[in-house]
Amino acid sequence: MQKTNEKKRFGLITTLIETFGFSPAVATATALFCIAVLVLAIAWLVRSAPPRKIVLTSGPEGSSFQRWALAYQKQLATRGMTLEIRTSAGSIDNLQRLRDPNSHVDIGFVQSGLAKETETTGLVSLGSLAYQPLWVFYRGAAPMTKLSELAGRRIALGAQGSGSRALALTLLQANGITGAPTTFLESDADAAATDLINGNIDAVFLMGDSAPLQTLRTLMRAPDVRLFDFEQADAYIRRNAFLSKMDLPAGSIDLGKNIPAENMVLVGPTVELIAREDLNPAVSDLLLEVATRVHGNSGLLQKRGEFPTPIEHEIPLSDDAVRYYKSGKSFLYRTIHNFWLASLLNRMLVVVVPLILVAIPAVKFFPAAFRFSIQLRLYRCYRPLLRVERDSFGALSPERAEELLRRLDEIEASLNRLKIPASFGDRFYSLRSHLVFIRERLLRQKREHA
């Protein structure tokens, strides 16, 4: 059996050699490049997949932050995503966790106004979710009109790490209350409410990030306890741009008992959903969709459809959030109800469309350029062949015929060195037949004049 000296090559390399006339080295490099592009595309497709689990830092048990987190967890579970909830002391604690890469927290609720003097590099906002009123309860026979009247009193500001404590200190300092003789206490919401009802303290500052809703309702109904009415609300929000003014209508807490007995004005920041900047875009869209379901209804202090909203404070809105607020979910997510299938198809489009945009011009340009280059090789042989043919017309001496035959041999040697793909075989052999035709004529003329 006759052994072949040809090496076995990968099918793609053989195709490139036979179709385009590439050398084995060029064909191998081209094949490796195509395989590398395909592997990178598959790797990106896998790595860009949304995670099956994300971690949210919420707030204390019973707080509004914790209730929202549970609602998010329920909504995300219906889409096949697990939400791990980690309780915290409040907004400041959440912000610290989000800044710490070792905490492995992805998102968290943070009230606006807390990041003014904090490094927020690497964090983005997905928008504001709700108003977060500051509830100031105090004991007194007559209503207070200014927070400065709390000077010298015993005030519970909330635990360290809570947004209520940070905001309370800001507002009290604006009223000249910075410490002694005023006493600041760090009691948690329940303990502070109990102390206020029992007369052990004079006032308490509470917010939804650290106070259970039931605690607020208990204080609203407690005898000898009043809710502070921010008559200077406009001044507060002008001095602190992150604050909003909120109206609490009479009877909004309890219609039957008319609690509160008159319209009240509250101030407070908005709550933002803060995330790390590397949050997966598909997860960002999903979280905003869930936020619309959880926060989009009317409430005690907000209108229907008012939240979530792209209000930006210290932390910039993410590009994904800006896109979502402008155009909503993409076409695939709107038409395909399975989140994971829509995500897969969307990522495939991200990979395939650029490749198509590059491949279509390449498919049109490369064959044309390749054909032109092959034709140039053939033309380099045709031009001297045509000159030999022109010189062969008329009477030829044996010496002249011999010279033209030597020129033909040189052309044939150049032709033998050409590497022509199989797709140009007809032109190659047509050139060879023309060369043979001219040689035979020269030989015939040489014999006739011999």
N, C-alpha and C positions, 0 to 999 in steps of 0.2 A: 504493500500500500504506500502511495506517495504521501510524504509528510509535507504539510504546508508550513511556510516560514512566517505567515502572517500571524500577528498577535491577536488574541481575542480581545476585543474592545467592548466597552459599554455601548449599548445600542444608540444612545444619544450622540456619542462621539462619532460612531460610524456614520450616522445619518448626516452629521455636520460635514464630515470629510467628503462623503459621496455627493451630497447635494450642493455644497458651497465650495468644495475644493480646498478647505482649510488644511493646513498641516496638522499632524497629530497633536503637536504642542498647543497650537491655537485652538483646535477643536476641544481639547481637554480643558483648557482655561475657560473657554466659553461655556462648556457644560458645567464646570464647577461653579462658575458665576451664577448660572441659572438655578442650580441646586441651592446655592447659598441664599439667593433671593427668596426662593420658595421656603427654605427652612426659617429664615428670619421672619417671613410673613406669618408662618404657622406659630412661631414662638411669640410674636407680638399678639396674635389672635388669642393665644392661651393666657399670656400675662395681663392683657387688658380686660380680661373677664371680670365682671363685678364680684366682689367677695360674697360668700354665703352668710357671713356674720359680720356685724359691726357693733361697736361699743359706744354707748351714750352715757355721759355723766349728767345726772339729773339734779336732785336736791334732797332734802330730808324726807323721810317717810311722811306721807300725808300732805305734802306741799303741792302747790299747783304744778311745779316742775315735775314732781313724781307722777302726778295724775296724767300729765301730757305724755310722759315717757311710756306709761302703760298703754295709753291709746296708740302711740306710735308702734309699740311692740305688737299689738293686736293687728293693726293694719298691715305691717310689714310681714307678719306671719302668713297672711292670706296670699302673699306674693312669693312665698318660699324663702324669705330671708329672716334670719335670726337676729334679734336685737338684744344685746346684753345690757342691762341697766345697772349702773353703779351709783348708789346714793352718795350724796356729798353734803357739805355744810351750806352750799349755795353758790351764787354766781362767781365769787372770787375763787373759791375752791375749784369750780369747773374750769375757769380760765387758766389757773395754774396747771391743772391736769392736761389741758389741751396744749399748753406750751411745752410740756415735758414729753419728749418722744418715748421715754421709757414707761410712760403710763399706759401706752397702747390704747388710748381713748381716741375715737374718730370724730365724734360730734358732741355738742353739749349746749345747754341753755345758759345764756349769759345776758344779764341786763346791760343796756347801753350805759355809757358814762364811766365804766370801770376800767377801760383800757387806755385812758388818757396818758397815764404815766407808766404804762406797762409795755414791755417789748412784745409786739404781736406779729413779728416776722414769721411767716409760715402758716398763718391763720387767715381764713377767709370767712365772710358772712354769707349765709344763704338767705338773708332777709330778716325782717322783723315779724314776729309771730303774734304778739298781743301787747296790750298795755299792762304795765305792772305798777298798780297804784301803791303809794306809800300810805299805810293806815297808821295814824297817830291817835292813840287812845290815852285819855288822861282822866284824873279824878279832880272834880272841882264843882263848886256850887254854881258858878257862873261860867259861861262860855269864854274860851280864850280866843283872841283874834290874831295873836302873833306868837311865833315859836319862842321869841325872846322871853316870854313869860315863864318858860320852863327853867330859867336860870335858878340855881340853888336847889333844884329838885333831884329826886332819885329816878333815873331814867334807864329803862332796859332797852338797849340798842340792838340786841341780837348777838348771836354767836360769832366768833371770829371766822372769817371765810364767807359770811353771808353778805348778799347785796344790800340788805336792809341796814346793816350796821354801817357799811361804807357810805350809803346815801344819807343816813341820819347824821353822821359826823359832818358831812359836807354842808348840810342845811343848818345844823346847829352852829357850826363855825361861822357861817354867813350871818348868823344872828348874834355873834360875839360870845357864844358859849363854847369854851374850849376845855373846860375841866373844873377843878375846885373853884367855888364851893359846890358845883354841880357834880353829882355822882353818876358815873356811867357803869352800867351793869351788863354782864354778858350772858344773861339767862336765855335759855332756849324759849321758843314761842309759848309752849304750854305752861312752863314754869312762870314765865313773865306774866301771862294772862291771869294765872291763879294769884300771883302776888298783887297784881293790880286790883283784882276784885276784892281781895282780902285787905287792901289798904297798906300793904307792905312797901309798895313803890308808888310813885306819882304819875308816871307815864310810861308808855311802851311804843316803840316803833316796830311795825311789822310789815312784811311784804310776802307775796305769794311764793317766793322762792324758798322761804324758810318757815312759813306759818301755815298750818292746816286750815282748810276752809271752815271747819267746825269751830276752830278757835276764834276766828273772826266773827262768826255768827254769835258765839257765846258772849263776846265782848260787846257786840251791838245791842244785845238784850240785857246786859248786866245793869243793875241799878247803880246810880252814882258814877257811872262811867260814860264819858262823852267821846265822840269822834271829832277830831280837830277839822275845822272847816278852813281850807286854805283861801282866805280872802285876798291874800297877796299872790295868788297863783301866777298872774301875768308877770309879776316882777321876778318870780322864781324861774320861770321858763325862759325869760330873756337873759338872765344871768347864767343859766345852765341850758345850753342848746339841746342837750340830750333828753330834757324833761318834756312831758306833754301835760296838758290840762285836761281833766276829765270831770264830767258832771255826773253826780250820783243823785238820781231823782228821788223825791220823797216817796216812801213806801216800796222802794225797789228791793229791799232786803226782806220785808214782811208787809204785804199789803193790808192784811187784817189788823195788825197792830200799828201800822203806819210807821215802819222803821226803815229809814230815818224819818223823823217827823217833818223835816223840811229839806229842800234841795241843798245838797252839799257839793263842794268843789274839792277835788283831790288833785294831786300832782304825782307824777311818777315817770319812770323811763319806759321804753319798750323793751321787750325781751327778744333777743336775736338768737338764731340757730347758727352757732359757730362751728366750723369744721377745719380740719387740716387742709392745706392747699393741695395735697395729693389725693384728695377724695375722688373716687372714681366718678366720671361724669354721669354714667347711668344711675349710680346710687344717688348723686345729687338731684337728678330729675325725679327719681322715685321719692326721695325725702320731701321735695317740694310738693309733689302730688299728695303725699300723706298729710303734709302740713296744711294744705288747702282743705282737706277733709276734717282735720282736727280743729283748726282755728278759724275756718271760714264762716261759721254760723254767727248769728248775732248773740250778744252776751250782755252782761250787766253794764259794761262800759264801752262796748263796741258795736258797730253796725254789721249787718251781714255782708260778707265779701270784702270787708275792710282789711283783713289779714289772710294770708301773709302778704307782705308788701316790700318792695325793694328800697326801704329806707336805710341809708348808709350812715354810720356814725364813725367811730374810731377805726374799726376794722373794715377794709374794703370788701365790696361784694365780689364774689367769684365770677369769672367770665361765664361759667356754666349757668349760674343763677341769673345773670343778666340776660343770657339767651333765652332761658326758660320763661322769664317774666315777659319778654317781648313776643315770643312765638309759641310758647307752650311746649308740649311734648312733640317729638318728631313724628313723622308720618307712620313709621313702623310701630312705634309704641302706641299710637292712637288706634291703629287698625288691628294689631295683634295683641290680644289680651294677656297672653303668656309673657311675663316680663323677661324670662331667661331666653326664650326663643327670639323675641324681638331684639334683645341685646346681642345675641349671636349673629343674627342677620345684619344688624347695624354695624357690628365690627367687621363682618365679612365685606360689607360695602365699603367701609373705610379702607380696607386692604385692596379690594378688587378694583374700585373705581380709579385710584391713582395708577395702578398697573395698566389698566385699559387705556387711560389717557396717555401713558407713555408708550404702550405697545402699539396702538393703532398708528400713530405717526411713524414709529419704527418699522412696522410691518410694511407701510407704504414706501418709506424712504430706503430702507436697507436693501430690499431686492433690486430697486432701481439703481442704487449706487453700486450694488454688486454686479449687476448686468453690465453697467457702463465700464467698470474696471476690467471685466473679462473681455469685453469688446475692445478695450484699449490694448490688451495683450495680443489679441488676434490682429488688430490693425497694425501693430508694430511689425508683424510678420508679413502682412498683406502689402504694406507700402514698398518694401524692398523687392517683393515678388513681382509687383506691378512694374517696377523699374526694370527688372530683368526681362520681363516680357516685352516691354517697349524696346529695349536694346536688342532684342532677338529678331526684330523685324528686318527684312532686307537681306542682302547677301552677307554671309558671315565667313570669315576666314577660320581655318581650324584653330588658330591660336585664340581668336576672339570667342569662338564657341567654347573652348576649354576654360577661358576666364569666366564666362557666364555660368558654366557648370559648377565651377568652384564657388561662385557666389550663391548658387542654389544649395550647395552642400552646407554652406554657412547658415543659410536661412533654415534649412531642415534641422541642423543641429540646435538652433534657437528654438525651433518648434518642438523638438523632442524634450527640451527642458521645461516647457510649459506645463503647469498643473491646472488642468481644466476640469471643472465638475461635470458629472454625467449629464446634467441638464443642458450643457453646451456641447455635447458630443457631436451633434450633427454639424455644427459650424466648424468644429475642429477638423473633423474628417473631410469636410468640403474644402477646407484650406489645404489639407494634405493632397487631395485629389487634384486640385489646381496646380500644386507644386509638381506632382507626377506628370501632369499634362504638359507643362512647360519643359520639364526635363526630357520627355520623350521627343518633343518637337526639336529641341536643341540637338539631341543625339541624331535625329534623322537628318537635320541640316548638316551636321558634322560629317555623317557618312556620305551625304550627297556631294560634298565638296572635297572629300578625301581623294 
